Structures are given as C-alpha cells and as structure tokens.
Amino acid sequence: MSAPECPIKKWQSLTAMFFDQASVLEKKPLLHAKKDGKWQTQTWGEVAQKICQLASALEELGVRAGDRVVIVSENRPEWLMADFAVMALGAVSVPAYTTYTARDYLHILENSGAKAAIVSTKALARTFLKAAHQSDELEHCITIDEVKLEQAVNVNVHHWAQVVDTQTPDIAKYRSLAQSVSRHDIACLIYTSGTGGAPKGVMIHHGAILHNSEAAAIIFDELGLKNNAFLSFLPLSHAYEHTAGQCWPLTIGAEIWYAENLDKLAANMAEASPTVMVVVPRLFEMLRTRISRGILKGGGRKAALFNRAIELGTKAFKGEEPLTFKERLENKFLDLTVRRKVKKQFGGRLKALVSGGAPLAPDVGAFFMSLGLPLLQGYGQTESGPIISVNPPAAPKIHTVGTLLSNTEVKIAEDGEILVRGELVMKGYWHDEKATAKTIVDGWLHTGDVGRFDEDGHLEITDRKKDIIVNAGGDNVSPQRIEGMLALEDEIAQAMVYGDRKPHLVGLIVPDVEWLRDWAKENGKEGGLDMLRHDKDLKKAMDAAVTRVNKRLSNLEKVRKFAIAGEAFTIENEQMTPTLKLRRHIVSEVYRDTLEGMYH
C-alpha cells in the first residue's frame, strides 16, 4: 500500500521552503503580535527581509555554516526570524526555554559550543548573561530589547536595532544559499526537557521537520489547507510547537498569531479566531475546569443546558448507543445555544485542537468533543521531529494517539516498547554517542514508551517504560493513568503516585487552588496550602476524592495512603518540565521522607 500523495510541495530544506513561500505570498499577512496593546501585522515579504537582515548581521559577527546559535525568547515574531536567519546561513539554531536558570543556560552553552546567542527581554538577558560570562565559546549576544549592562561580561553584547535594522536585505543571496542546504543537514539542536536528568541535545535535521509537515498536510487536507490561522502559545523552544506551531503553518501558507500569556489566552483566541491550536493536556484540563466552573457556578437553566450538552454530546461522540429522535432534536438545539457560545470563546473558526506532549485523559477529550470542539490527540517525542502519529479528523478515537504519519514505520518490541523508523528520526544526541547508540538501534528509535495497535490501526500508549512502577510482588502499574484520574477530581489539581518495589502505592496530592479557597472560606480556615496541608479536615476532604478514584481502580492500583504537598509542582521549583511534565525524580527527592514515611 503506497502512502497518500502530499498536497504541498516537497522542499529540500526549511529555508528553501520559506523563501519559496515568501516569493509567492509576499504581500499576504504572516505574523501577528501585540505591541502597546494593539495587534501589529507583518507580511511574508517583510518577514523575509528581516530574516535576511539578521542573517547578514550574524555573518558579519563571524557565524558560519555549522555554528550553533542559541535563541532565548518568548513567542514573538523575532523568534521565527532568528530561527530562519540562523538556518539561512547553514548554521544550527539552539532554542532554550525562557524558564531556564543561569545554570541551565550554562549547560547548553558549554554542551553546544554556541558561538552566538539571540535573547529577547532585559530580564532574560540578565539571567542569560550570567551564564554567558562563564562560557568559553560564546562570542556574541544580540538582544532584541535594549539592555544596559550592570557589569562587564565576557561576551560582546549588541542591540538588535543597531546590528540588524541597519543591514541591507539581500533576499536573492540567502535564497540561493538555501539551495545548498539539504534535508539531511541539522536544522536545530533542541534540548530535551530533562524529566530524568540533564537535558540532551537532540540533532533534528531539516528532513525530519519537513517529513512531519508534509505528513500533517496529508492528514489535515480534508479540513482545508488554505486560509488557516495558528495561535502560537506553547514555548517555541519545544519541538512540538517548533514544528507544529511554526514550521508546519509556513509550509501551508498559514498566518501565525502570538498569544500574550495564559491570563490573556481566552481574549487572544477571540481576537485571532484561530483555525488550529497546538496544545498540551495540562492546558485542556485547565480550560475544562474554567469553562465548567464559570457555567455551573451560575446554576439554574444555564447549568442544566450545559450538563445536557455534555451528556448528549458524549453519547453521540462515543457512538455506543444511537441517539433517539427526540435526543437528536434536543442535541441540535444545544448546537445552536450552548455549543455555539463555547465555540465563540475559541474564536468561532476552530478546525482542530491538536493535543500532544503528554497523555490526554479520555474524560477530558470527551468533554471537548461533546461541546463540538474538534480535539485530536497525537503522539511523538523530540527525537522524532517530534510527531509520530495523530488522530485523523474524520475518525478520531480519543483514547488513542491516532494513526501513523505517512512514510513512518512503527513496530512493537517484545517488551511492548514502541520502536520508530523513518526520515523523522533524529540524527542522534549532540556529543553523546553512547546515548545515541542506546536510543537508535539498527535504525529503530527506541521511544521508551509502551503501547499497542488496536483493531483499526490506531496506536495506544499505555505508559512510559521507565515510569512503570514495579511493586514488591513484581506487578507492573501505570502511574500516569492513576494520576490522570486523580487530577480529574474537583478537589485535586495535581498528583504523583509512588511505590516502586513497595507493597502498595502511596501518593502526593496538590489541592486545586480555587477549590481550596472556597473550602477554606466555607470552613472558616485561614492560610495558604503550606499552612493547611496538615489540617485534619482538609485531609478528610482529600480522602473523599481519593476514595472515589480508588473505587474505579484495581487493588494493585489503589492509592492506600497519601500526603498533601507543601506547594504545587511547577516549572519554577523544577518539579515540572517547561512542557508541564512531572519530574518524578525531583519530586521524589524533595518529598522522600514523607513518601517513605507512609510505609512505616
């Protein structure tokens, strides 16, 4: 069986793709970002000029093909310009999270041997330059915002306006240079989030990202590849947003709108009216809670209609039992009332919400699908460009991660591990041949994920191979499934299950902030989470939530004891990765005495 024909051109490099698109779409809008409270738009032609100006400035600073250039910035037009300017020289971009510490930046600078860096804000520059001062390799740093140095640093600091805006854009030159770059060449060096230790640099080549983009175009062709708008929210330093939220939109000629922040995301969705959003499950969980609370707090007819929309929408989506004639009429009425209002909150044009980066709880997926919001769960990892599979819009199965991208091979090893082969597989880990040899064996990428194919060829992920808990009796238990079920309870925001080589499972619980505030007010309690975590009444309320979940779990999976964490798991306290994945080894170390104490 041959792969379906790709509806877009197959380019030899990302830069060749961009300059080709810019020459055709020159006058059309490409990037939108807020400045001084107003949306500012830049066309394809304007962005191409800025890319060439920055490439010229970097070239003057000595950046050559193969050199590494670090990018530290929030999502904004200059991020894309920096990424493509670096690649236009045949150099390698090295995205870094804005949440990193100076120590993290130093690790990336030393490991990558970066020659230059592009940093956005004054605050980020202060943190980054602490690391740059200690780096032996870094020579130049361009700051997008003007930065006044508080003390001397061992790197040449330049302001964007001084070194970039003064350059004459030579699009013909860099379009010609793009022809010398191939799909095999490294496009970027993306460091993994480091859930299990120090981040490793993943060498992603042009072909891996183009493979993802071409395959995504095939899958989404039925939804229409023209006149699309993407709302960029997830960090562009993550492979998921970098490919699906930046490079793929460029290949189909879409517009990109940059969201301001989480607090303004709802307003930005209404303003941008996106057709596609790339989102992680944690954000879906937060949106679900906000939407539900906002409607149910009002009570009355509004809440009753909302609940009915969820009930009938879920029944229709699952298709296990057909709707009666009366239910179909009622469901149509709910389309015109409840669901239309919810869709309007997302801008009213949404074709797909694409979930990836972590497992999506089926109940959360069903919630959005029941409201008429097209949610498609996918799967991948940084080492695969990063997308391996995604649910097709015409036949989504929300409990799975969909079908394979075209020209992608997957096989399930004897121990259940998912192995991947194809152009999407990384070149390897930067300066880490041992880790590369362990991860790519005979051309097969060993994902570390455990899964299976269902009868329709949809891939199901059952757990992370290294996260599986093996109890004292030798039984395997999936912690992510249990944690996901706990986090769906109103009282609980986050949970971590613990119990490797133990007789039973115990857990750490983080109460939901809004729920805790309401509970404290109703019960006359004062103080924050750290003060209330040992309160007997709070423990009793949390116990009721854990008990409800335990009733739906097997004996092996039940959480026998739990403790309330002193604070939420966050990026800032390093208990979550920048893409909101739990750093189990960090949380376990911080709460080791508490966790071990529950076994005595």
C-alpha positions in Angstrom: 0.0 0.0 0.0 1.5 3.3 -1.1 1.4 6.5 1.0 -1.2 9.1 0.0 0.1 12.0 -2.2 1.3 15.1 -0.3 -0.9 18.1 -1.2 2.1 20.5 -0.7 5.4 20.8 -2.4 8.3 18.7 -1.1 11.2 21.0 -0.4 14.9 20.2 0.1 15.2 22.4 3.3 13.2 24.5 5.6 14.9 27.7 4.3 14.2 26.8 0.7 10.6 26.3 1.7 10.3 29.7 3.5 11.9 31.7 0.6 9.7 29.9 -2.0 6.6 30.6 0.1 7.6 34.3 0.6 8.1 34.8 -3.1 4.6 33.7 -3.8 2.8 35.1 -0.7 4.9 38.3 -0.4 2.1 40.7 0.2 0.0 38.4 2.4 0.0 38.7 6.2 2.1 36.2 8.1 2.9 37.2 11.7 0.6 39.0 14.2 1.7 40.1 17.6 0.5 42.6 20.2 2.5 45.8 20.7 1.4 48.5 23.1 -2.0 46.8 23.3 -2.6 46.6 19.6 -2.1 43.8 17.1 0.7 44.5 14.6 0.9 42.6 11.4 3.9 41.7 9.2 3.7 40.3 5.7 5.7 37.4 4.2 7.8 39.8 2.3 8.6 42.0 5.4 9.5 38.9 7.5 11.8 37.6 4.7 13.6 41.0 4.7 14.1 40.9 8.4 15.4 37.3 8.2 18.0 38.3 5.6 19.0 41.4 7.6 19.6 39.3 10.7 21.4 36.6 8.7 23.7 39.3 7.3 24.3 40.7 10.8 25.2 37.2 12.1 27.5 36.7 9.2 29.3 39.9 10.0 29.8 38.7 13.5 31.5 35.5 12.2 28.7 33.0 12.3 29.3 30.3 9.6 27.6 27.1 8.4 27.6 24.5 11.2 28.0 27.1 14.0 25.4 27.0 16.8 23.3 30.0 17.8 21.2 29.9 21.0 17.7 31.5 20.9 16.2 32.7 24.2 12.9 34.4 23.8 9.2 34.2 24.5 7.0 33.5 21.4 7.1 36.6 19.2 7.9 37.4 15.5 11.7 37.8 16.2 11.8 34.2 17.4 10.8 32.9 13.9 13.1 35.5 12.3 16.1 34.3 14.4 15.4 30.7 13.7 15.3 31.1 10.0 18.2 33.6 9.8 20.4 31.1 11.6 19.3 28.3 9.2 19.8 30.6 6.2 23.5 30.6 6.9 23.5 26.8 7.2 24.1 27.3 10.9 22.2 25.4 13.7 19.6 27.1 15.9 19.6 26.1 19.6 16.3 27.0 21.2 16.3 27.4 25.0 13.4 27.8 27.4 12.8 31.2 29.0 12.2 29.5 32.3 15.8 28.1 32.5 18.2 29.2 35.3 21.7 30.6 34.6 22.9 27.1 35.4 20.7 25.6 32.7 21.9 28.1 30.1 25.5 27.4 31.0 25.0 23.7 30.4 23.5 24.4 27.0 26.3 26.9 26.1 29.0 24.5 27.2 27.4 21.4 25.6 26.5 23.0 22.3 29.6 25.2 22.0 27.4 28.0 20.7 29.2 30.9 19.0 26.4 33.5 19.3 23.0 34.0 21.0 19.9 36.0 20.5 18.0 37.0 23.6 14.8 39.0 23.8 14.0 40.9 27.0 16.0 42.7 29.7 15.0 40.2 32.4 16.0 37.2 30.2 19.3 38.9 29.2 20.2 39.4 32.9 19.8 35.7 33.6 21.4 34.5 30.4 24.4 36.8 30.6 25.3 35.4 34.0 25.8 32.1 32.1 27.4 33.8 29.1 30.0 35.4 31.4 31.2 31.9 32.3 31.2 30.5 28.8 34.4 29.9 26.9 32.8 29.5 23.5 30.2 32.3 23.2 31.4 35.4 21.5 28.3 37.5 20.7 24.9 38.1 22.1 22.2 40.1 20.3 19.4 41.4 22.5 16.1 42.2 20.9 15.2 44.7 23.6 17.8 47.3 24.5 19.8 46.2 27.6 22.0 48.3 29.7 24.8 46.1 31.2 25.1 46.4 35.0 28.6 44.9 34.9 31.1 43.8 32.3 30.7 40.3 30.8 33.0 38.2 28.7 30.8 38.4 25.6 30.1 41.1 23.0 26.6 42.4 23.5 24.8 44.0 20.6 21.3 45.6 20.3 19.1 44.2 17.5 18.3 47.7 16.2 22.0 48.6 15.9 23.2 45.4 14.1 20.1 44.2 12.3 18.0 47.1 11.2 21.0 48.8 9.6 21.6 45.9 7.2 20.6 45.8 3.6 18.4 42.8 3.0 19.7 40.6 0.2 16.9 38.0 -0.3 18.5 36.7 -3.6 21.7 35.8 -1.8 20.1 33.9 1.0 17.6 32.2 -1.2 20.5 31.0 -3.3 22.3 29.8 -0.1 19.2 27.9 0.9 19.6 25.7 -2.2 22.9 24.4 -0.7 21.2 23.0 2.4 19.7 19.5 2.2 17.1 17.5 4.1 20.0 15.6 5.8 21.6 18.8 7.4 20.9 19.6 11.0 18.4 22.4 11.4 18.3 22.8 15.1 19.6 21.4 18.3 16.7 21.0 20.8 17.4 20.1 24.3 15.1 17.6 25.9 13.1 18.7 29.0 15.2 16.5 31.3 12.5 14.5 33.2 15.2 12.1 34.2 18.4 14.2 34.4 20.5 16.7 32.5 19.0 17.7 29.1 20.5 16.2 26.0 20.8 18.0 22.7 18.7 16.3 20.0 20.0 16.8 16.5 16.9 17.4 14.3 17.6 17.7 10.6 15.6 19.6 8.0 14.1 16.4 6.7 12.6 15.4 10.0 10.6 18.6 10.3 9.6 18.6 6.7 8.6 14.9 7.0 6.3 15.9 9.9 4.9 18.9 8.0 4.2 17.0 4.8 2.5 14.2 6.6 0.4 16.6 8.6 -0.7 18.3 5.4 -2.0 14.9 4.1 -3.9 14.3 7.3 -5.5 17.8 7.5 -6.1 18.1 3.8 -9.8 17.3 4.3 -10.2 20.2 6.7 -8.7 22.7 4.1 -5.1 23.8 4.0 -5.9 27.4 2.8 -6.8 30.4 4.9 -5.6 29.0 8.2 -4.5 30.8 11.3 -2.5 29.3 14.1 -2.4 30.7 17.6 1.1 30.1 19.0 1.1 29.6 22.7 3.3 26.7 23.7 7.1 27.5 24.0 8.7 27.6 20.6 11.8 26.2 22.3 9.9 22.9 22.5 10.0 20.6 19.4 6.2 20.2 19.3 5.4 24.0 18.9 8.5 24.5 16.8 7.3 22.0 14.2 3.5 22.0 14.5 3.1 25.7 15.6 5.7 27.3 13.4 7.2 25.2 10.6 4.1 23.4 9.5 2.0 26.6 9.3 4.7 28.0 7.0 4.5 25.0 4.6 0.8 25.5 4.1 1.0 29.3 3.9 -0.9 29.9 7.1 -0.9 33.0 9.4 0.7 32.8 12.9 -0.7 34.8 15.8 1.3 35.0 19.0 -0.6 34.7 22.2 0.4 37.1 25.0 0.2 34.8 28.1 -2.0 32.3 29.8 -4.1 35.0 31.5 -4.9 36.6 28.1 -5.2 33.4 26.2 -9.1 33.5 26.2 -9.1 37.1 24.9 -6.4 36.2 22.3 -8.4 33.3 21.0 -11.4 35.6 20.5 -9.3 38.2 18.7 -7.2 35.9 16.5 -10.1 33.4 15.6 -7.6 30.6 15.1 -8.3 27.6 12.9 -5.7 25.4 14.6 -4.2 25.4 18.1 -1.4 23.1 19.3 -2.0 22.4 23.0 -0.7 20.2 25.8 -3.2 18.2 28.0 -2.5 20.3 31.1 -3.9 23.3 29.3 -7.0 21.3 28.3 -7.5 20.3 31.9 -7.3 23.9 33.0 -9.7 25.1 30.3 -12.1 22.3 31.2 -12.1 23.4 34.8 -12.6 27.1 33.9 -15.4 26.5 31.4 -17.2 24.2 33.8 -16.8 26.4 36.9 -17.9 29.5 35.1 -21.1 27.9 33.8 -22.0 25.7 36.8 -21.5 28.5 39.3 -24.4 30.4 37.7 -26.6 27.4 38.3 -30.2 27.3 37.0 -31.2 26.7 33.4 -27.8 27.7 32.0 -26.1 24.9 34.0 -28.8 22.4 33.2 -28.4 23.0 29.4 -24.6 22.8 29.7 -24.8 19.5 31.5 -27.2 18.1 29.0 -24.9 19.2 26.1 -22.1 17.3 27.7 -24.3 14.2 28.3 -25.8 14.1 24.8 -22.5 15.2 23.1 -20.6 12.4 24.8 -23.2 9.8 23.9 -23.1 10.9 20.2 -19.4 11.1 20.1 -18.8 7.6 21.6 -21.5 6.2 19.3 -22.0 3.2 21.5 -25.8 3.8 21.5 -27.6 5.8 18.9 -29.4 9.0 19.9 -33.2 8.7 19.8 -35.2 11.1 17.5 -36.1 13.3 20.5 -32.4 13.4 21.6 -31.3 14.3 18.1 -33.7 17.3 18.1 -32.5 18.3 21.6 -28.9 17.9 20.6 -29.5 20.2 17.5 -31.0 22.8 19.8 -27.9 22.6 22.1 -25.7 23.1 19.0 -27.3 26.4 18.4 -27.2 27.5 22.0 -24.6 26.0 24.3 -22.0 24.8 21.8 -22.2 27.9 19.7 -21.3 30.0 22.7 -18.5 27.8 23.7 -17.0 27.7 20.2 -17.2 31.5 20.1 -14.9 31.6 23.2 -12.3 29.9 20.9 -12.8 32.4 18.1 -15.5 30.6 16.2 -13.4 29.2 13.3 -11.6 26.3 15.0 -10.9 23.3 12.8 -8.7 21.4 15.3 -7.2 21.5 18.7 -4.2 19.2 18.5 -3.1 17.7 21.8 0.4 16.3 22.4 3.4 16.3 24.7 1.8 14.1 27.3 -1.2 11.7 27.7 -4.6 13.2 27.4 -7.2 11.8 29.9 -10.1 10.3 27.8 -12.7 12.1 30.0 -11.1 15.5 29.2 -11.0 14.7 25.5 -14.7 13.5 25.6 -15.6 16.8 27.3 -14.3 19.0 24.5 -15.6 16.7 21.7 -19.1 16.7 23.4 -19.1 20.5 23.1 -18.3 20.3 19.4 -14.7 21.3 19.6 -12.6 19.1 17.3 -9.8 17.7 19.6 -7.2 15.4 18.0 -4.7 13.7 20.2 -1.3 12.9 18.7 2.0 11.4 19.9 5.7 11.9 19.4 8.8 13.0 21.1 11.7 15.4 20.4 13.8 12.6 18.9 11.2 12.1 16.1 10.8 15.6 14.8 8.6 15.3 17.0 5.3 13.8 15.6 4.8 10.1 15.1 1.0 9.8 14.9 -2.2 11.8 15.2 -5.9 11.1 15.1 -7.4 11.7 11.7 -10.2 14.4 11.8 -12.7 12.1 10.1 -12.4 9.3 12.5 -10.8 10.3 15.8 -10.5 7.8 18.7 -9.8 10.0 21.6 -8.4 7.2 23.8 -5.7 6.6 21.2 -3.0 8.7 19.7 -4.3 8.1 16.2 -2.7 6.6 13.1 0.9 6.8 11.9 2.1 9.7 9.8 2.8 8.7 6.2 6.2 7.2 5.5 6.6 6.3 9.1 7.3 2.8 10.4 6.4 1.6 13.9 6.8 -1.8 15.4 6.1 -3.0 19.0 9.0 -4.8 20.6 8.6 -8.0 22.7 8.5 -6.0 25.9 5.9 -3.6 24.5 8.2 -0.7 23.7 7.3 1.4 20.6 10.1 1.5 18.0 10.1 4.0 15.2 11.9 4.2 11.8 11.9 6.8 9.0 13.1 10.2 8.0 11.6 11.7 11.1 14.2 10.0 13.4 16.8 12.4 14.8 20.5 12.3 13.8 21.4 11.5 17.4 22.3 13.3 20.6 24.9 16.0 20.3 28.3 14.8 21.5 26.8 11.7 23.2 27.5 8.7 21.1 26.7 6.3 23.9 23.2 7.6 24.5 22.6 7.7 20.7 23.7 4.1 20.3 21.4 3.1 23.1 18.4 5.0 21.7 18.8 4.2 17.9 19.5 0.5 17.3 19.6 -0.7 13.7 17.8 2.4 12.5 15.0 2.0 15.0 14.3 4.8 17.5 13.6 3.2 20.9 11.0 5.6 22.3 10.8 4.4 25.9 7.0 4.3 25.6 4.9 1.2 25.9 1.9 0.7 23.6 -0.1 -1.4 21.2 -2.1 -1.1 18.0 -5.9 -1.5 18.2 -8.0 -3.3 15.6 -8.3 -0.1 13.4 -4.5 0.5 13.4 -4.7 3.3 16.0 -1.8 3.5 18.4 -2.5 3.3 22.1 0.1 4.4 24.6 -0.1 2.5 27.9 2.8 4.1 29.7 6.4 5.3 29.8 8.7 2.3 30.0 10.9 3.9 32.6 8.0 5.3 34.6 6.2 2.0 35.1 6.1 1.1 38.8 7.1 -2.5 39.6 5.8 -3.3 43.1 7.2 -5.6 45.7 5.3 -8.5 44.1 6.7 -7.9 40.6 3.5 -6.5 39.2 3.6 -3.5 36.7 1.5 -0.5 37.5 0.9 2.6 35.3 1.3 5.7 37.4 0.2 8.2 34.7 -3.2 6.6 34.4 -3.9 6.8 38.1 -2.5 10.4 38.4 -4.7 11.4 35.5 -7.8 10.0 37.2 -6.9 11.8 40.4 -6.4 15.1 38.7 -9.9 15.0 37.2 -11.5 15.3 40.7 -12.6 18.8 41.5 -10.6 18.9 44.7 -7.3 17.8 43.1 -5.1 19.9 40.8 -2.0 17.5 40.6 -1.0 14.1 41.9 2.1 11.9 41.9 1.9 8.2 42.6 4.9 6.4 44.3 5.6 2.8 45.1 8.5 1.2 43.1 9.5 -2.1 44.9 6.9 -1.3 47.6 3.9 -3.4 48.8 1.4 -0.8 47.7 1.0 2.6 46.2 1.0 5.9 48.0 0.6 9.4 46.6 1.2 13.1 46.8 -1.8 15.4 46.3 -1.9 19.1 45.4 -5.3 20.6 46.0 -6.9 22.7 43.4 -6.3 26.4 44.2 -9.9 27.6 43.6 -11.4 24.6 45.3 -9.1 25.2 48.3 -10.0 28.8 48.5 -13.8 28.1 48.6 -13.3 25.2 51.0 -11.3 27.3 53.4 -13.9 30.1 53.3 -16.8 27.7 54.0 -14.9 26.0 56.9 -13.5 29.2 58.5 -9.9 28.2 57.8 -7.1 30.7 57.2 -3.7 30.4 55.5 -2.3 29.0 52.3 -1.6 25.5 51.2 1.7 25.2 53.2 -0.2 26.1 56.4 -3.3 24.0 55.7 -1.6 20.8 54.3 -1.6 19.1 57.8 -5.2 20.2 58.6 -7.3 17.1 59.5 -10.4 18.5 57.9 -8.6 19.2 54.6 -7.1 15.7 54.7 -10.6 14.3 55.2 -11.9 16.2 52.1 -9.0 15.0 50.0 -9.5 11.4 51.3 -13.1 11.5 49.9 -11.7 12.4 46.5 -9.0 9.7 46.6 -11.7 7.2 47.8 -13.9 8.0 44.8 -11.0 7.3 42.4 -9.9 4.1 44.3 -13.4 2.6 43.7 -12.6 2.7 39.9 -9.2 1.1 40.3 -8.0 -2.4 40.7 -6.5 -3.5 44.0 -2.9 -3.1 42.6 -3.7 0.4 41.5 -5.4 1.8 44.7 -3.6 4.6 46.5 -3.6 3.3 50.1 -2.1 6.4 51.7 -1.4 10.0 50.6 0.1 13.2 51.8 -0.7 16.8 50.8 2.2 18.5 49.1 3.5 21.8 50.5 3.3 23.6 47.2 2.2 23.0 43.6 4.5 21.1 41.2 5.8 24.0 39.0 8.5 24.9 36.4 9.9 27.4 38.9 10.5 24.8 41.6 11.9 22.4 38.9 9.2 19.8 39.7 7.7 20.2 36.2 9.5 20.5 32.9 8.9 23.6 30.7 6.3 21.5 28.9 4.5 20.7 32.1 5.6 17.1 32.5 6.2 15.8 36.1 9.9 15.5 37.1 9.3 12.4 39.2 12.9 12.1 40.3 12.9 15.7 41.6 9.5 15.4 43.4 10.5 12.0 44.9 13.7 13.5 46.2 12.0 16.6 47.7 9.3 14.5 49.5 11.4 11.4 50.1 10.9 11.4 53.8 7.2 12.0 53.5 6.8 9.3 50.9 8.9 6.7 52.6 7.2 7.6 55.9 3.9 6.4 54.6 5.3 2.8 54.6 6.0 2.8 58.3 
